[in-house]
Amino acid sequence: MRGRRNAAPHHRPRRRLARIEKAFILDALRETNGVQSKAAKLLGINERSLWHRVKKLGIAITKRASGG
């Protein structure tokens, strides 16, 4: 019986791509304080695409209130 590591090598690039995509989205959201429309613009995608990716990748979006 083969180990899990060798079971599906064709899935590795997809997982790596998902990690990279998630990192880009998280960086954009941090840079825009969680404002999705600005993050989408920064990433060069529309808001609906960003929303779909956020959901697919399990990213939780929170806005922090700034005190003044």
PDB file with SEQRES, HELIX, SHEET and CRYST1 records, atoms N, CA, C and O in Angstrom:
SEQRES   1 A   68  MET ARG GLY ARG ARG ASN ALA ALA PRO HIS HIS ARG PRO          
SEQRES   2 A   68  ARG ARG ARG LEU ALA ARG ILE GLU LYS ALA PHE ILE LEU          
SEQRES   3 A   68  ASP ALA LEU ARG GLU THR ASN GLY VAL GLN SER LYS ALA          
SEQRES   4 A   68  ALA LYS LEU LEU GLY ILE ASN GLU ARG SER LEU TRP HIS          
SEQRES   5 A   68  ARG VAL LYS LYS LEU GLY ILE ALA ILE THR LYS ARG ALA          
SEQRES   6 A   68  SER GLY GLY                                                  
HELIX    1 AA1 ARG A    4  ALA A    7  1                                   4    
HELIX    2 AA2 PRO A    9  HIS A   11  5                                   3    
HELIX    3 AA3 ARG A   12  GLU A   31  1                                  20    
HELIX    4 AA4 GLN A   36  LEU A   43  1                                   8    
HELIX    5 AA5 GLU A   47  LEU A   57  1                                  11    
CRYST1    1.000    1.000    1.000  90.00  90.00  90.00 P 1           1          
ATOM      1  N   MET A   1       0.841  -1.184   0.000  1.00  0.00           N  
ATOM      2  CA  MET A   1       0.000   0.000   0.000  1.00  0.00           C  
ATOM      3  C   MET A   1       0.882   1.241   0.000  1.00  0.00           C  
ATOM      4  O   MET A   1       1.817   1.349   0.794  1.00  0.00           O  
ATOM      5  N   ARG A   2       0.588   2.145  -0.867  1.00  0.00           N  
ATOM      6  CA  ARG A   2       1.383   3.363  -0.956  1.00  0.00           C  
ATOM      7  C   ARG A   2       0.958   4.356   0.114  1.00  0.00           C  
ATOM      8  O   ARG A   2      -0.188   4.374   0.562  1.00  0.00           O  
ATOM      9  N   GLY A   3       1.929   5.186   0.509  1.00  0.00           N  
ATOM     10  CA  GLY A   3       1.638   6.227   1.488  1.00  0.00           C  
ATOM     11  C   GLY A   3       0.857   7.359   0.864  1.00  0.00           C  
ATOM     12  O   GLY A   3       0.807   7.502  -0.358  1.00  0.00           O  
ATOM     13  N   ARG A   4       0.262   8.142   1.694  1.00  0.00           N  
ATOM     14  CA  ARG A   4      -0.557   9.267   1.220  1.00  0.00           C  
ATOM     15  C   ARG A   4       0.249  10.250   0.389  1.00  0.00           C  
ATOM     16  O   ARG A   4      -0.268  10.836  -0.562  1.00  0.00           O  
ATOM     17  N   ARG A   5       1.506  10.431   0.744  1.00  0.00           N  
ATOM     18  CA  ARG A   5       2.365  11.382   0.041  1.00  0.00           C  
ATOM     19  C   ARG A   5       2.495  11.038  -1.441  1.00  0.00           C  
ATOM     20  O   ARG A   5       2.566  11.939  -2.276  1.00  0.00           O  
ATOM     21  N   ASN A   6       2.526   9.760  -1.777  1.00  0.00           N  
ATOM     22  CA  ASN A   6       2.706   9.346  -3.163  1.00  0.00           C  
ATOM     23  C   ASN A   6       1.386   9.068  -3.882  1.00  0.00           C  
ATOM     24  O   ASN A   6       1.383   8.738  -5.068  1.00  0.00           O  
ATOM     25  N   ALA A   7       0.277   9.198  -3.177  1.00  0.00           N  
ATOM     26  CA  ALA A   7      -1.009   8.798  -3.739  1.00  0.00           C  
ATOM     27  C   ALA A   7      -1.467   9.681  -4.890  1.00  0.00           C  
ATOM     28  O   ALA A   7      -1.993   9.166  -5.876  1.00  0.00           O  
ATOM     29  N   ALA A   8      -1.286  10.976  -4.798  1.00  0.00           N  
ATOM     30  CA  ALA A   8      -1.825  11.859  -5.833  1.00  0.00           C  
ATOM     31  C   ALA A   8      -0.885  13.026  -6.102  1.00  0.00           C  
ATOM     32  O   ALA A   8      -1.166  14.149  -5.683  1.00  0.00           O  
ATOM     33  N   PRO A   9       0.223  12.782  -6.792  1.00  0.00           N  
ATOM     34  CA  PRO A   9       1.171  13.868  -7.044  1.00  0.00           C  
ATOM     35  C   PRO A   9       0.595  14.977  -7.917  1.00  0.00           C  
ATOM     36  O   PRO A   9       1.093  16.103  -7.888  1.00  0.00           O  
ATOM     37  N   HIS A  10      -0.451  14.678  -8.697  1.00  0.00           N  
ATOM     38  CA  HIS A  10      -1.053  15.709  -9.552  1.00  0.00           C  
ATOM     39  C   HIS A  10      -1.812  16.755  -8.742  1.00  0.00           C  
ATOM     40  O   HIS A  10      -2.144  17.813  -9.275  1.00  0.00           O  
ATOM     41  N   HIS A  11      -2.092  16.486  -7.470  1.00  0.00           N  
ATOM     42  CA  HIS A  11      -2.781  17.464  -6.618  1.00  0.00           C  
ATOM     43  C   HIS A  11      -1.816  18.476  -5.999  1.00  0.00           C  
ATOM     44  O   HIS A  11      -2.239  19.550  -5.572  1.00  0.00           O  
ATOM     45  N   ARG A  12      -0.552  18.151  -5.950  1.00  0.00           N  
ATOM     46  CA  ARG A  12       0.424  19.058  -5.324  1.00  0.00           C  
ATOM     47  C   ARG A  12       0.454  20.443  -5.960  1.00  0.00           C  
ATOM     48  O   ARG A  12       0.428  21.431  -5.227  1.00  0.00           O  
ATOM     49  N   PRO A  13       0.508  20.567  -7.278  1.00  0.00           N  
ATOM     50  CA  PRO A  13       0.525  21.916  -7.870  1.00  0.00           C  
ATOM     51  C   PRO A  13      -0.733  22.711  -7.528  1.00  0.00           C  
ATOM     52  O   PRO A  13      -0.656  23.925  -7.335  1.00  0.00           O  
ATOM     53  N   ARG A  14      -1.888  22.050  -7.450  1.00  0.00           N  
ATOM     54  CA  ARG A  14      -3.128  22.748  -7.105  1.00  0.00           C  
ATOM     55  C   ARG A  14      -3.080  23.282  -5.683  1.00  0.00           C  
ATOM     56  O   ARG A  14      -3.498  24.409  -5.420  1.00  0.00           O  
ATOM     57  N   ARG A  15      -2.569  22.470  -4.771  1.00  0.00           N  
ATOM     58  CA  ARG A  15      -2.473  22.920  -3.376  1.00  0.00           C  
ATOM     59  C   ARG A  15      -1.483  24.068  -3.253  1.00  0.00           C  
ATOM     60  O   ARG A  15      -1.723  25.027  -2.520  1.00  0.00           O  
ATOM     61  N   ARG A  16      -0.388  23.970  -3.960  1.00  0.00           N  
ATOM     62  CA  ARG A  16       0.612  25.037  -3.929  1.00  0.00           C  
ATOM     63  C   ARG A  16       0.023  26.328  -4.500  1.00  0.00           C  
ATOM     64  O   ARG A  16       0.217  27.409  -3.942  1.00  0.00           O  
ATOM     65  N   LEU A  17      -0.690  26.206  -5.604  1.00  0.00           N  
ATOM     66  CA  LEU A  17      -1.324  27.372  -6.216  1.00  0.00           C  
ATOM     67  C   LEU A  17      -2.348  27.987  -5.261  1.00  0.00           C  
ATOM     68  O   LEU A  17      -2.425  29.210  -5.142  1.00  0.00           O  
ATOM     69  N   ALA A  18      -3.124  27.160  -4.589  1.00  0.00           N  
ATOM     70  CA  ALA A  18      -4.124  27.666  -3.638  1.00  0.00           C  
ATOM     71  C   ALA A  18      -3.451  28.424  -2.497  1.00  0.00           C  
ATOM     72  O   ALA A  18      -3.954  29.461  -2.065  1.00  0.00           O  
ATOM     73  N   ARG A  19      -2.329  27.922  -2.007  1.00  0.00           N  
ATOM     74  CA  ARG A  19      -1.603  28.620  -0.935  1.00  0.00           C  
ATOM     75  C   ARG A  19      -1.083  29.972  -1.417  1.00  0.00           C  
ATOM     76  O   ARG A  19      -1.146  30.961  -0.687  1.00  0.00           O  
ATOM     77  N   ILE A  20      -0.574  30.012  -2.629  1.00  0.00           N  
ATOM     78  CA  ILE A  20      -0.054  31.262  -3.187  1.00  0.00           C  
ATOM     79  C   ILE A  20      -1.202  32.256  -3.400  1.00  0.00           C  
ATOM     80  O   ILE A  20      -1.090  33.430  -3.049  1.00  0.00           O  
ATOM     81  N   GLU A  21      -2.294  31.774  -3.973  1.00  0.00           N  
ATOM     82  CA  GLU A  21      -3.454  32.633  -4.216  1.00  0.00           C  
ATOM     83  C   GLU A  21      -3.988  33.196  -2.900  1.00  0.00           C  
ATOM     84  O   GLU A  21      -4.319  34.379  -2.815  1.00  0.00           O  
ATOM     85  N   LYS A  22      -4.072  32.350  -1.881  1.00  0.00           N  
ATOM     86  CA  LYS A  22      -4.554  32.786  -0.572  1.00  0.00           C  
ATOM     87  C   LYS A  22      -3.641  33.855   0.022  1.00  0.00           C  
ATOM     88  O   LYS A  22      -4.117  34.829   0.604  1.00  0.00           O  
ATOM     89  N   ALA A  23      -2.346  33.672  -0.123  1.00  0.00           N  
ATOM     90  CA  ALA A  23      -1.385  34.647   0.400  1.00  0.00           C  
ATOM     91  C   ALA A  23      -1.554  35.999  -0.293  1.00  0.00           C  
ATOM     92  O   ALA A  23      -1.520  37.038   0.367  1.00  0.00           O  
ATOM     93  N   PHE A  24      -1.737  35.997  -1.617  1.00  0.00           N  
ATOM     94  CA  PHE A  24      -1.943  37.247  -2.351  1.00  0.00           C  
ATOM     95  C   PHE A  24      -3.218  37.943  -1.887  1.00  0.00           C  
ATOM     96  O   PHE A  24      -3.224  39.154  -1.665  1.00  0.00           O  
ATOM     97  N   ILE A  25      -4.288  37.182  -1.742  1.00  0.00           N  
ATOM     98  CA  ILE A  25      -5.559  37.760  -1.312  1.00  0.00           C  
ATOM     99  C   ILE A  25      -5.457  38.316   0.096  1.00  0.00           C  
ATOM    100  O   ILE A  25      -5.933  39.419   0.365  1.00  0.00           O  
ATOM    101  N   LEU A  26      -4.840  37.562   0.998  1.00  0.00           N  
ATOM    102  CA  LEU A  26      -4.684  38.039   2.375  1.00  0.00           C  
ATOM    103  C   LEU A  26      -3.845  39.312   2.431  1.00  0.00           C  
ATOM    104  O   LEU A  26      -4.164  40.234   3.181  1.00  0.00           O  
ATOM    105  N   ASP A  27      -2.789  39.365   1.652  1.00  0.00           N  
ATOM    106  CA  ASP A  27      -1.956  40.583   1.608  1.00  0.00           C  
ATOM    107  C   ASP A  27      -2.778  41.782   1.123  1.00  0.00           C  
ATOM    108  O   ASP A  27      -2.701  42.869   1.695  1.00  0.00           O  
ATOM    109  N   ALA A  28      -3.560  41.570   0.068  1.00  0.00           N  
ATOM    110  CA  ALA A  28      -4.375  42.663  -0.472  1.00  0.00           C  
ATOM    111  C   ALA A  28      -5.423  43.110   0.540  1.00  0.00           C  
ATOM    112  O   ALA A  28      -5.680  44.305   0.681  1.00  0.00           O  
ATOM    113  N   LEU A  29      -6.022  42.165   1.240  1.00  0.00           N  
ATOM    114  CA  LEU A  29      -7.025  42.520   2.243  1.00  0.00           C  
ATOM    115  C   LEU A  29      -6.402  43.264   3.418  1.00  0.00           C  
ATOM    116  O   LEU A  29      -6.994  44.203   3.950  1.00  0.00           O  
ATOM    117  N   ARG A  30      -5.218  42.847   3.815  1.00  0.00           N  
ATOM    118  CA  ARG A  30      -4.523  43.567   4.897  1.00  0.00           C  
ATOM    119  C   ARG A  30      -4.201  44.996   4.472  1.00  0.00           C  
ATOM    120  O   ARG A  30      -4.388  45.948   5.229  1.00  0.00           O  
ATOM    121  N   GLU A  31      -3.719  45.116   3.252  1.00  0.00           N  
ATOM    122  CA  GLU A  31      -3.311  46.419   2.733  1.00  0.00           C  
ATOM    123  C   GLU A  31      -4.497  47.379   2.588  1.00  0.00           C  
ATOM    124  O   GLU A  31      -4.332  48.597   2.654  1.00  0.00           O  
ATOM    125  N   THR A  32      -5.694  46.815   2.391  1.00  0.00           N  
ATOM    126  CA  THR A  32      -6.890  47.638   2.206  1.00  0.00           C  
ATOM    127  C   THR A  32      -7.803  47.592   3.433  1.00  0.00           C  
ATOM    128  O   THR A  32      -8.971  47.972   3.353  1.00  0.00           O  
ATOM    129  N   ASN A  33      -7.278  47.135   4.552  1.00  0.00           N  
ATOM    130  CA  ASN A  33      -8.052  47.050   5.802  1.00  0.00           C  
ATOM    131  C   ASN A  33      -9.356  46.266   5.642  1.00  0.00           C  
ATOM    132  O   ASN A  33     -10.370  46.603   6.252  1.00  0.00           O  
ATOM    133  N   GLY A  34      -9.318  45.231   4.826  1.00  0.00           N  
ATOM    134  CA  GLY A  34     -10.474  44.358   4.655  1.00  0.00           C  
ATOM    135  C   GLY A  34     -11.532  44.863   3.700  1.00  0.00           C  
ATOM    136  O   GLY A  34     -12.598  44.258   3.586  1.00  0.00           O  
ATOM    137  N   VAL A  35     -11.264  45.956   3.013  1.00  0.00           N  
ATOM    138  CA  VAL A  35     -12.238  46.498   2.051  1.00  0.00           C  
ATOM    139  C   VAL A  35     -12.103  45.693   0.751  1.00  0.00           C  
ATOM    140  O   VAL A  35     -11.136  45.838   0.004  1.00  0.00           O  
ATOM    141  N   GLN A  36     -13.100  44.845   0.512  1.00  0.00           N  
ATOM    142  CA  GLN A  36     -13.015  43.912  -0.602  1.00  0.00           C  
ATOM    143  C   GLN A  36     -12.954  44.591  -1.968  1.00  0.00           C  
ATOM    144  O   GLN A  36     -12.236  44.127  -2.854  1.00  0.00           O  
ATOM    145  N   SER A  37     -13.686  45.668  -2.147  1.00  0.00           N  
ATOM    146  CA  SER A  37     -13.664  46.335  -3.451  1.00  0.00           C  
ATOM    147  C   SER A  37     -12.270  46.877  -3.761  1.00  0.00           C  
ATOM    148  O   SER A  37     -11.810  46.801  -4.900  1.00  0.00           O  
ATOM    149  N   LYS A  38     -11.604  47.422  -2.752  1.00  0.00           N  
ATOM    150  CA  LYS A  38     -10.243  47.936  -2.950  1.00  0.00           C  
ATOM    151  C   LYS A  38      -9.252  46.792  -3.146  1.00  0.00           C  
ATOM    152  O   LYS A  38      -8.333  46.893  -3.960  1.00  0.00           O  
ATOM    153  N   ALA A  39      -9.441  45.714  -2.404  1.00  0.00           N  
ATOM    154  CA  ALA A  39      -8.548  44.549  -2.551  1.00  0.00           C  
ATOM    155  C   ALA A  39      -8.681  43.956  -3.946  1.00  0.00           C  
ATOM    156  O   ALA A  39      -7.682  43.593  -4.565  1.00  0.00           O  
ATOM    157  N   ALA A  40      -9.908  43.857  -4.444  1.00  0.00           N  
ATOM    158  CA  ALA A  40     -10.127  43.331  -5.787  1.00  0.00           C  
ATOM    159  C   ALA A  40      -9.439  44.204  -6.828  1.00  0.00           C  
ATOM    160  O   ALA A  40      -8.798  43.698  -7.750  1.00  0.00           O  
ATOM    161  N   LYS A  41      -9.575  45.506  -6.675  1.00  0.00           N  
ATOM    162  CA  LYS A  41      -8.928  46.423  -7.612  1.00  0.00           C  
ATOM    163  C   LYS A  41      -7.408  46.265  -7.565  1.00  0.00           C  
ATOM    164  O   LYS A  41      -6.745  46.251  -8.601  1.00  0.00           O  
ATOM    165  N   LEU A  42      -6.871  46.148  -6.365  1.00  0.00           N  
ATOM    166  CA  LEU A  42      -5.435  45.968  -6.186  1.00  0.00           C  
ATOM    167  C   LEU A  42      -4.950  44.683  -6.863  1.00  0.00           C  
ATOM    168  O   LEU A  42      -3.860  44.647  -7.433  1.00  0.00           O  
ATOM    169  N   LEU A  43      -5.764  43.638  -6.794  1.00  0.00           N  
ATOM    170  CA  LEU A  43      -5.417  42.344  -7.394  1.00  0.00           C  
ATOM    171  C   LEU A  43      -5.707  42.289  -8.896  1.00  0.00           C  
ATOM    172  O   LEU A  43      -5.265  41.371  -9.587  1.00  0.00           O  
ATOM    173  N   GLY A  44      -6.451  43.274  -9.388  1.00  0.00           N  
ATOM    174  CA  GLY A  44      -6.778  43.280 -10.817  1.00  0.00           C  
ATOM    175  C   GLY A  44      -7.892  42.322 -11.186  1.00  0.00           C  
ATOM    176  O   GLY A  44      -7.941  41.832 -12.315  1.00  0.00           O  
ATOM    177  N   ILE A  45      -8.801  42.044 -10.234  1.00  0.00           N  
ATOM    178  CA  ILE A  45      -9.936  41.173 -10.504  1.00  0.00           C  
ATOM    179  C   ILE A  45     -11.206  41.904 -10.060  1.00  0.00           C  
ATOM    180  O   ILE A  45     -11.138  42.890  -9.327  1.00  0.00           O  
ATOM    181  N   ASN A  46     -12.363  41.410 -10.510  1.00  0.00           N  
ATOM    182  CA  ASN A  46     -13.596  42.054 -10.072  1.00  0.00           C  
ATOM    183  C   ASN A  46     -14.006  41.540  -8.690  1.00  0.00           C  
ATOM    184  O   ASN A  46     -13.504  40.520  -8.217  1.00  0.00           O  
ATOM    185  N   GLU A  47     -14.927  42.266  -8.056  1.00  0.00           N  
ATOM    186  CA  GLU A  47     -15.325  41.929  -6.693  1.00  0.00           C  
ATOM    187  C   GLU A  47     -15.949  40.543  -6.588  1.00  0.00           C  
ATOM    188  O   GLU A  47     -15.721  39.821  -5.617  1.00  0.00           O  
ATOM    189  N   ARG A  48     -16.725  40.182  -7.580  1.00  0.00           N  
ATOM    190  CA  ARG A  48     -17.372  38.865  -7.558  1.00  0.00           C  
ATOM    191  C   ARG A  48     -16.327  37.743  -7.587  1.00  0.00           C  
ATOM    192  O   ARG A  48     -16.475  36.740  -6.889  1.00  0.00           O  
ATOM    193  N   SER A  49     -15.282  37.910  -8.388  1.00  0.00           N  
ATOM    194  CA  SER A  49     -14.206  36.911  -8.439  1.00  0.00           C  
ATOM    195  C   SER A  49     -13.491  36.820  -7.101  1.00  0.00           C  
ATOM    196  O   SER A  49     -13.160  35.730  -6.634  1.00  0.00           O  
ATOM    197  N   LEU A  50     -13.257  37.971  -6.490  1.00  0.00           N  
ATOM    198  CA  LEU A  50     -12.611  37.974  -5.177  1.00  0.00           C  
ATOM    199  C   LEU A  50     -13.494  37.260  -4.161  1.00  0.00           C  
ATOM    200  O   LEU A  50     -13.007  36.430  -3.393  1.00  0.00           O  
ATOM    201  N   TRP A  51     -14.785  37.576  -4.150  1.00  0.00           N  
ATOM    202  CA  TRP A  51     -15.710  36.940  -3.216  1.00  0.00           C  
ATOM    203  C   TRP A  51     -15.694  35.418  -3.389  1.00  0.00           C  
ATOM    204  O   TRP A  51     -15.654  34.675  -2.409  1.00  0.00           O  
ATOM    205  N   HIS A  52     -15.724  34.965  -4.646  1.00  0.00           N  
ATOM    206  CA  HIS A  52     -15.700  33.527  -4.927  1.00  0.00           C  
ATOM    207  C   HIS A  52     -14.414  32.889  -4.394  1.00  0.00           C  
ATOM    208  O   HIS A  52     -14.459  31.823  -3.779  1.00  0.00           O  
ATOM    209  N   ARG A  53     -13.291  33.526  -4.626  1.00  0.00           N  
ATOM    210  CA  ARG A  53     -12.014  32.979  -4.167  1.00  0.00           C  
ATOM    211  C   ARG A  53     -11.914  32.978  -2.644  1.00  0.00           C  
ATOM    212  O   ARG A  53     -11.402  32.030  -2.049  1.00  0.00           O  
ATOM    213  N   VAL A  54     -12.407  34.048  -2.020  1.00  0.00           N  
ATOM    214  CA  VAL A  54     -12.397  34.136  -0.558  1.00  0.00           C  
ATOM    215  C   VAL A  54     -13.194  32.966   0.027  1.00  0.00           C  
ATOM    216  O   VAL A  54     -12.752  32.313   0.972  1.00  0.00           O  
ATOM    217  N   LYS A  55     -14.356  32.717  -0.539  1.00  0.00           N  
ATOM    218  CA  LYS A  55     -15.201  31.625  -0.062  1.00  0.00           C  
ATOM    219  C   LYS A  55     -14.537  30.273  -0.304  1.00  0.00           C  
ATOM    220  O   LYS A  55     -14.512  29.420   0.583  1.00  0.00           O  
ATOM    221  N   LYS A  56     -13.999  30.084  -1.508  1.00  0.00           N  
ATOM    222  CA  LYS A  56     -13.369  28.823  -1.894  1.00  0.00           C  
ATOM    223  C   LYS A  56     -12.161  28.504  -1.008  1.00  0.00           C  
ATOM    224  O   LYS A  56     -11.935  27.349  -0.646  1.00  0.00           O  
ATOM    225  N   LEU A  57     -11.397  29.530  -0.669  1.00  0.00           N  
ATOM    226  CA  LEU A  57     -10.178  29.339   0.109  1.00  0.00           C  
ATOM    227  C   LEU A  57     -10.412  29.414   1.618  1.00  0.00           C  
ATOM    228  O   LEU A  57      -9.473  29.242   2.395  1.00  0.00           O  
ATOM    229  N   GLY A  58     -11.641  29.665   2.037  1.00  0.00           N  
ATOM    230  CA  GLY A  58     -11.964  29.700   3.461  1.00  0.00           C  
ATOM    231  C   GLY A  58     -11.368  30.879   4.204  1.00  0.00           C  
ATOM    232  O   GLY A  58     -10.945  30.746   5.352  1.00  0.00           O  
ATOM    233  N   ILE A  59     -11.332  32.021   3.560  1.00  0.00           N  
ATOM    234  CA  ILE A  59     -10.761  33.219   4.175  1.00  0.00           C  
ATOM    235  C   ILE A  59     -11.867  33.973   4.910  1.00  0.00           C  
ATOM    236  O   ILE A  59     -12.919  34.260   4.339  1.00  0.00           O  
ATOM    237  N   ALA A  60     -11.620  34.288   6.169  1.00  0.00           N  
ATOM    238  CA  ALA A  60     -12.568  35.083   6.953  1.00  0.00           C  
ATOM    239  C   ALA A  60     -12.157  36.551   6.860  1.00  0.00           C  
ATOM    240  O   ALA A  60     -11.003  36.903   7.104  1.00  0.00           O  
ATOM    241  N   ILE A  61     -13.108  37.388   6.508  1.00  0.00           N  
ATOM    242  CA  ILE A  61     -12.819  38.814   6.357  1.00  0.00           C  
ATOM    243  C   ILE A  61     -13.435  39.562   7.526  1.00  0.00           C  
ATOM    244  O   ILE A  61     -14.628  39.448   7.805  1.00  0.00           O  
ATOM    245  N   THR A  62     -12.602  40.317   8.190  1.00  0.00           N  
ATOM    246  CA  THR A  62     -13.080  41.170   9.284  1.00  0.00           C  
ATOM    247  C   THR A  62     -12.515  42.561   9.090  1.00  0.00           C  
ATOM    248  O   THR A  62     -11.375  42.740   8.661  1.00  0.00           O  
ATOM    249  N   LYS A  63     -13.329  43.523   9.410  1.00  0.00           N  
ATOM    250  CA  LYS A  63     -12.861  44.917   9.377  1.00  0.00           C  
ATOM    251  C   LYS A  63     -12.646  45.341  10.812  1.00  0.00           C  
ATOM    252  O   LYS A  63     -13.454  45.032  11.688  1.00  0.00           O  
ATOM    253  N   ARG A  64     -11.585  46.030  11.047  1.00  0.00           N  
ATOM    254  CA  ARG A  64     -11.306  46.559  12.373  1.00  0.00           C  
ATOM    255  C   ARG A  64     -11.716  48.015  12.406  1.00  0.00           C  
ATOM    256  O   ARG A  64     -11.358  48.803  11.530  1.00  0.00           O  
ATOM    257  N   ALA A  65     -12.459  48.350  13.415  1.00  0.00           N  
ATOM    258  CA  ALA A  65     -12.843  49.747  13.567  1.00  0.00           C  
ATOM    259  C   ALA A  65     -11.652  50.522  14.071  1.00  0.00           C  
ATOM    260  O   ALA A  65     -10.938  50.083  14.973  1.00  0.00           O  
ATOM    261  N   SER A  66     -11.449  51.669  13.483  1.00  0.00           N  
ATOM    262  CA  SER A  66     -10.326  52.486  13.947  1.00  0.00           C  
ATOM    263  C   SER A  66     -10.867  53.548  14.890  1.00  0.00           C  
ATOM    264  O   SER A  66     -11.830  54.250  14.583  1.00  0.00           O  
ATOM    265  N   GLY A  67     -10.235  53.643  16.022  1.00  0.00           N  
ATOM    266  CA  GLY A  67     -10.646  54.650  17.001  1.00  0.00           C  
ATOM    267  C   GLY A  67     -10.026  55.997  16.663  1.00  0.00           C  
ATOM    268  O   GLY A  67      -8.929  56.053  16.107  1.00  0.00           O  
ATOM    269  N   GLY A  68     -10.712  57.072  16.990  1.00  0.00           N  
ATOM    270  CA  GLY A  68     -10.186  58.368  16.591  1.00  0.00           C  
ATOM    271  C   GLY A  68     -10.227  59.328  17.642  1.00  0.00           C  
ATOM    272  O   GLY A  68      -9.814  60.471  17.449  1.00  0.00           O  
TER     273      GLY A  68                                                      
END                                                                             
